[in-house]
Amino acid sequence: MISSYMQVNPDLVTRLEKSGLSFTGKDETGQRMEIVEIPNHPYFIGVQFHPEFKSRPGSPSPVFL
């Protein structure tokens, strides 16, 4: 259902959210899932974008914090 590139079939989003995933970031069309999390889990997050490109020494992207 979720590939390593986090492409999610839009028809399955509701079902996945009912199972506990939270799609907290979407593209401007609302069709492509960009960020997925499990609420109340301290370490589970997946992103489609590259936060390392916005990170600098001493100023990491919020995803890494």
C-alpha positions as CSV (number, residue, x, y, z in Angstrom):
1,M,0.0,0.0,0.0
2,I,2.8,2.4,0.8
3,S,5.9,2.2,-1.4
4,S,9.4,3.3,-0.4
5,Y,8.6,6.5,-2.4
6,M,5.4,7.0,-0.3
7,Q,3.1,7.0,-3.2
8,V,-0.3,6.1,-1.8
9,N,-3.3,5.1,-3.7
10,P,-5.8,8.0,-2.9
11,D,-8.6,5.4,-2.7
12,L,-6.9,3.9,0.3
13,V,-6.2,7.1,2.3
14,T,-9.4,6.9,4.4
15,R,-8.8,3.2,5.2
16,L,-5.2,3.9,6.2
17,E,-6.2,6.8,8.4
18,K,-8.9,4.7,10.1
19,S,-6.1,2.2,10.8
20,G,-4.0,4.8,12.6
21,L,-1.9,6.6,10.0
22,S,-2.2,10.4,9.8
23,F,-1.4,12.1,6.5
24,T,-0.3,15.4,7.8
25,G,1.2,16.9,4.6
26,K,-0.2,16.8,1.1
27,D,0.8,18.5,-2.1
28,E,-1.0,21.6,-3.4
29,T,-3.7,19.4,-5.1
30,G,-4.4,17.4,-2.0
31,Q,-3.9,14.2,-4.0
32,R,-0.3,13.2,-3.2
33,M,0.6,12.4,0.4
34,E,3.8,14.2,1.4
35,I,4.1,13.5,5.1
36,V,2.7,10.5,7.1
37,E,2.8,10.0,10.8
38,I,1.5,7.7,13.5
39,P,0.1,10.1,16.2
40,N,1.3,9.3,19.7
41,H,4.4,7.5,18.4
42,P,7.6,9.4,19.1
43,Y,9.6,8.1,16.1
44,F,7.3,7.2,13.2
45,I,7.3,9.8,10.4
46,G,7.8,9.4,6.7
47,V,8.3,12.2,4.1
48,Q,8.2,12.4,0.4
49,F,10.4,15.5,0.1
50,H,14.1,15.9,1.0
51,P,14.4,17.7,4.3
52,E,18.2,17.3,4.2
53,F,18.4,19.9,1.4
54,K,17.0,22.5,3.9
55,S,19.3,21.5,6.7
56,R,22.5,23.2,7.7
57,P,25.0,22.6,10.5
58,G,23.4,24.1,13.6
59,S,20.1,24.6,11.8
60,P,18.5,21.2,11.0
61,S,15.2,20.9,9.1
62,P,12.3,20.6,11.6
63,V,11.8,16.9,10.5
64,F,15.1,16.1,12.2
65,L,14.3,17.8,15.4
